Amino acid sequence: MKKILILIFVLLSSNVLAHMDHYKKYNKIEMDIFRNGELIGYNYYFFYKKRR
C-alpha cells in the first residue's frame, strides 16, 4: 500500500512541476477587483526568479 501511495505522489508532483514551465516568461500578474459590477481596485503580483 505504501508503494502505491509513493508512486501516486511522485506522479502528481512531477505533473505540477511540468506545468510551471508555461509561466516562466511572466514577471507580473495584474488583476482588477470588482464588487457588484463596479471596479473597486487593482491587485498586482510580482515574481522574482533566481538564476542558477
HULINUR-V178091 format. One record per residue. N is the residue number from 1. SS is DSSP state (h for helix, s for strand, l for the rest). OMEGA is omega in degrees with one decimal (999 if undefined). D_LAST is the distance of its C-alpha to the last C-alpha in whole Angstrom. Layout:
n={N & N}
ss={SS & SS}
omega={OMEGA & OMEGA}
d_last={D_LAST & D_LAST}
This chain:
n={1 & 2 & 3 & 4 & 5 & 6 & 7 & 8 & 9 & 10 & 11 & 12 & 13 & 14 & 15 & 16 & 17 & 18 & 19 & 20 & 21 & 22 & 23 & 24 & 25 & 26 & 27 & 28 & 29 & 30 & 31 & 32 & 33 & 34 & 35 & 36 & 37 & 38 & 39 & 40 & 41 & 42 & 43 & 44 & 45 & 46 & 47 & 48 & 49 & 50 & 51 & 52}
ss={l & h & h & h & h & h & h & h & h & h & h & h & h & h & h & h & h & h & h & h & h & h & h & l & l & l & l & s & s & s & s & s & s & s & s & l & l & s & s & s & s & s & s & s & s & s & l & l & l & l & l & l}
omega={179.2 & -179.1 & 179.3 & 179.1 & 178.2 & 178.6 & 178.4 & 179.1 & -179.6 & 180.0 & 179.8 & -178.6 & 178.5 & 177.9 & 179.8 & 179.9 & 178.8 & -178.6 & -177.8 & -179.8 & 179.6 & -171.4 & -174.3 & 178.2 & -178.0 & 177.7 & -175.8 & 172.5 & 178.7 & 179.1 & 172.1 & -179.9 & -178.9 & 172.3 & -178.2 & 176.9 & 179.6 & 177.1 & -178.7 & 179.6 & 179.9 & 176.4 & -179.4 & 172.9 & 178.6 & -179.0 & 176.0 & -176.0 & 175.4 & 175.5 & 179.3 & 999}
d_last={38 & 35 & 33 & 34 & 32 & 29 & 29 & 29 & 27 & 24 & 25 & 25 & 22 & 20 & 22 & 20 & 17 & 18 & 20 & 17 & 16 & 19 & 17 & 14 & 16 & 18 & 17 & 21 & 23 & 27 & 30 & 34 & 36 & 39 & 42 & 45 & 44 & 44 & 40 & 40 & 36 & 33 & 29 & 26 & 23 & 19 & 16 & 13 & 9 & 6 & 4 & 0}
